[in-house]
């Protein structure tokens, strides 16, 4: 349905994909934070529905918990990005 935000979907690999609104609600972040974290590479870029809605893999919730925890401890986003790249 056009104009209606998507619900949780299942990707071609069988994994759940979550719309940005659900990520905001469950992850405790704003839309701008999601876009910023994606732009600087802290969270995986979203796939898109045919109507242009962004969908994020379930892994995003773990990543957001880590980002928020490190940020609360005083780490900058630049520091967090470096930590993430050292982990991988």
C-alpha positions in Angstrom: 0.0 0.0 0.0 1.4 3.3 -1.0 1.9 5.8 1.9 1.9 3.2 4.6 5.1 2.5 6.4 6.3 -1.1 6.1 6.1 -3.6 9.0 8.9 -6.1 9.8 9.8 -8.0 6.7 11.9 -11.1 5.8 14.8 -10.6 3.4 15.8 -13.0 0.7 18.3 -14.7 3.1 15.5 -15.4 5.6 16.6 -12.7 8.1 14.2 -10.1 9.6 14.4 -6.6 8.3 13.1 -3.7 10.4 11.7 -0.3 9.1 13.4 2.9 10.4 10.5 3.7 12.7 10.9 0.3 14.5 14.6 0.8 14.8 14.0 4.3 16.3 11.5 2.9 18.8 13.4 -0.2 19.9 16.9 1.4 19.5 16.1 4.6 21.4 17.5 6.8 18.6 16.2 9.5 16.3 15.9 9.2 12.6 18.7 11.7 12.2 21.0 9.6 14.4 20.2 6.5 12.3 21.1 8.4 9.1 24.2 9.9 10.7 25.4 6.5 11.9 24.8 5.0 8.5 26.6 7.8 6.7 29.7 7.5 8.8 29.7 3.7 8.6 28.7 2.7 12.2 25.7 0.8 11.1 25.0 -1.2 8.0 23.3 0.7 5.2 19.7 -0.1 4.9 18.1 -1.9 2.0 15.0 -0.3 0.6 11.5 -1.4 -0.2 10.1 -0.7 -3.7 8.4 2.3 -2.2 11.8 3.7 -0.8 11.4 2.8 2.8 14.6 1.9 4.6 14.9 -1.6 6.2 17.6 -2.6 8.6 18.9 -6.0 9.6 18.3 -7.2 13.2 22.0 -6.7 13.9 21.4 -3.0 14.0 19.9 -3.2 17.5 23.1 -4.7 18.9 25.2 -2.1 17.1 23.0 0.7 18.5 23.4 -0.6 22.1 27.1 -0.6 21.7 27.2 2.9 20.1 24.9 4.4 22.8 26.9 2.7 25.6 30.2 3.9 24.3 28.8 7.4 23.7 27.5 7.5 27.2 31.0 6.7 28.5 32.3 9.8 26.7 33.6 8.3 23.4 33.0 10.5 20.4 31.5 9.0 17.2 35.0 9.2 15.6 36.4 7.1 18.5 33.5 4.6 18.2 34.1 4.2 14.5 37.7 3.4 15.2 36.7 0.8 17.8 34.3 -0.8 15.4 36.9 -1.0 12.6 39.4 -2.5 15.0 36.8 -5.2 16.0 36.3 -6.3 12.4 
